[in-house]
Amino acid sequence: MLKICLCSDNHGDMDSLQQVLSENPACDYYLHCGDSQFSPDEIRPFISIKGNNDWYYDYPRQLILEIGGHRILMIHGNGYTYQMDQFARKARSEHADVVFFGHTHSFMDKVFSGIHFINPGSTFYNRDLTSPCYARVYFNDDGSIRVERIDL
């Protein structure tokens, strides 16, 4: 089993990232779906992509990750998140069966059009007025995926 710590949209709030790290000392991957507003060195060990508010840092717009037998598209999501059919087409064009994304500031764990979409919500504030949160994602040996929402 592989354990991933997945977060997004902390918008300059380093305290929330430090809390996430202190609560998760032994993950296989630490991934950030953008809008940290910090440099890659400042958010290490997180691997991040560029969010629409990461103007000053040279993050990639997306990453393709091969983890636990899955092909994952990691992307901030602006431009796709409110049109799930287009988002699914984007994932299929990258041959991805899983999408990690942020931008909406709302937790999501759902399968749409055969693609597993996981949004960890925001560690700063969620627009659906729920508690700030992040996700632990488990890639099980049998190929299944389990997602936990962790409120801060």
QUISULVEN-V787672 format. One line per field, one symbol per residue. phi: phi as a letter, one per 30 degrees, with the letter a starting at -180 (. if undefined). burial: + if it has 24 or more other ideal C-beta (glycine too) atoms within 12 Angstrom, else -. A space follows every 50 residues. Layout:
phi->???
burial->???
//
This chain:
phi->.ccccbbahdhicdeddddedddbdbcdbbbbcjidibdeddcecdcbcd cdccdcbccddabcccbhicccccadjejbdcbddddddddddchccbbc bbidhbdbbacbhicdcbcdicdcacddiddeabbccccdddjdbbbcdc dd
burial->-++++++++++-+--++--++--+--+-++++++++++----+--+++++ ++++----+-+++++-++-+++++++++-++--+--++-++--+-+++++ +++++++++--+--++++++++++++-----++++++++-----+-+-++ -+
//
